[in-house]
Amino acid sequence: MKNLSAELNKRIQIEAPVEVSDGAGGFTTSWNAIATLWAKIEPYKSLQRWSENFDLSKVQVVKSYEITIRYFNNVNETMRIVFDGRIMNIRVVIDVDEGKEKLIIIAEEGVAT
């Protein structure tokens, strides 16, 4: 890896959803931290988009990020990333060169899962 260590300068947490009984026969979703890792985080311009919410008459901004981490097994699109108190929903996970050395994650902030 070409000096990846120097680029991984942000601390992130990866969380996985867990269904928890609500005591009334249903379930709610809770989040469990599965890893705290070093990452590189950059805006992902090609996925940034605007969508208008007509019910509330306001514009919602969706911020997209490209997050690079060392390979971590079983990261998937049901999970989310927490960085500096911000929640980013994972949309795409790419194993670069299928080499199990580095993952690129495309994540969105500002939208529900």
C-alpha positions in Angstrom: 0.0 0.0 0.0 1.3 3.4 -1.0 1.8 5.2 2.3 -1.8 4.4 3.4 -0.8 4.8 7.1 -0.1 8.5 6.6 -3.5 9.1 5.0 -5.6 7.3 7.7 -5.8 10.2 10.1 -9.5 10.2 11.2 -10.9 8.0 13.9 -14.2 6.3 13.0 -16.5 3.8 14.5 -18.4 1.2 12.5 -21.7 0.2 14.0 -24.1 -2.7 13.1 -27.8 -2.8 13.6 -29.3 -5.0 16.3 -33.0 -5.6 16.8 -34.1 -5.1 20.5 -37.4 -6.2 21.9 -39.6 -3.2 22.8 -41.5 -5.2 25.4 -44.8 -5.0 23.5 -44.2 -7.7 21.0 -42.3 -5.6 18.5 -38.7 -4.6 17.9 -36.7 -1.4 17.7 -33.3 -1.0 16.1 -30.3 -0.3 18.2 -26.7 0.1 17.1 -23.7 -1.9 18.4 -20.1 -0.6 17.9 -18.1 -3.4 16.1 -14.9 -1.6 15.4 -13.0 1.7 16.0 -10.6 2.3 13.1 -8.4 4.8 11.4 -9.7 6.2 8.1 -9.3 8.7 5.4 -12.5 10.7 4.7 -13.1 12.9 1.6 -16.2 14.4 0.1 -17.5 12.2 -2.7 -18.7 14.8 -5.2 -20.2 12.5 -7.8 -22.8 11.3 -5.3 -23.8 14.6 -3.7 -27.3 15.4 -4.6 -30.2 17.7 -3.8 -33.7 16.5 -3.3 -36.7 18.6 -2.5 -39.0 17.6 0.3 -42.4 19.1 -0.9 -44.2 18.2 2.3 -41.9 20.5 4.4 -41.2 22.9 1.6 -37.5 22.8 2.2 -34.4 21.4 0.5 -32.5 18.5 2.1 -28.8 18.2 1.5 -27.3 14.8 1.2 -23.5 14.7 1.8 -21.6 11.8 0.4 -18.2 10.7 1.5 -15.5 8.3 0.3 -14.0 6.6 3.3 -10.9 4.5 3.0 -9.9 2.0 5.7 -7.6 -1.0 6.0 -9.5 -4.2 5.1 -12.0 -5.1 7.8 -14.0 -8.3 7.3 -17.8 -8.2 6.9 -18.4 -4.5 6.5 -21.6 -4.1 4.6 -24.4 -1.8 3.5 -26.6 -2.5 6.6 -24.0 -0.8 8.8 -23.2 2.8 9.5 -20.1 4.9 10.4 -19.9 7.4 13.2 -17.4 10.2 12.8 -17.1 13.2 15.1 -20.7 12.7 16.3 -22.0 12.5 12.7 -23.8 9.4 11.4 -23.0 8.2 7.9 -25.0 5.4 6.3 -22.9 2.9 4.3 -24.1 2.7 0.7 -21.3 0.8 -1.1 -18.3 -1.2 0.1 -15.4 -1.9 -2.3 -12.5 -4.2 -1.7 -9.9 -2.4 -3.7 -8.4 -4.9 -6.3 -10.1 -7.7 -4.3 -6.9 -7.8 -2.3 -8.2 -7.7 1.2 -5.9 -4.8 2.0 -8.0 -1.7 1.7 -11.7 -0.9 1.6 -13.3 2.1 0.0 -16.7 2.9 1.6 -19.2 5.3 0.0 -21.4 6.7 2.8 -24.1 9.3 3.1 -24.8 11.7 5.9 -28.2 13.4 6.2 -30.5 10.5 5.1 -32.1 7.6 6.8 -31.0 4.0 6.2 
